Amino acid sequence: MTITKRDAALAIMAKTGIMKSNYYPPILRLLWGMGVHLPLPHFASFGRVALVSGGFFGPAWGALMWFAIWRHQMPPMVALIATAGAGCAFGLSMATYYAYGRRKYKLPLWQELPDN
């Protein structure tokens, strides 16, 4: 990913009227600062948003629930199934949200943005 592609995407998003914290979330800024270059969520494909969102949320939520509540209430296999279900539901929800925004504002996919 080039910096100019990121700048082009940010310039496009600034013109849409969407809040900056929505299209350029703090977790994305943190990841970019660490060298992990992911596209802005509105420009990423449905599958990629679902995978990244669900892949982060599911394990984080499952671990929190396991240590806070579940370890005394259910077997580990049931907790893993619930965690996977929550991750899938969250990932699909976020992917749907960003795909709707991409369609509403007629935004291109990341690959379609100019490199220079």
Order of alpha helices (4+ residues) and beta strands (2+ residues): alpha-alpha-alpha-alpha-alpha
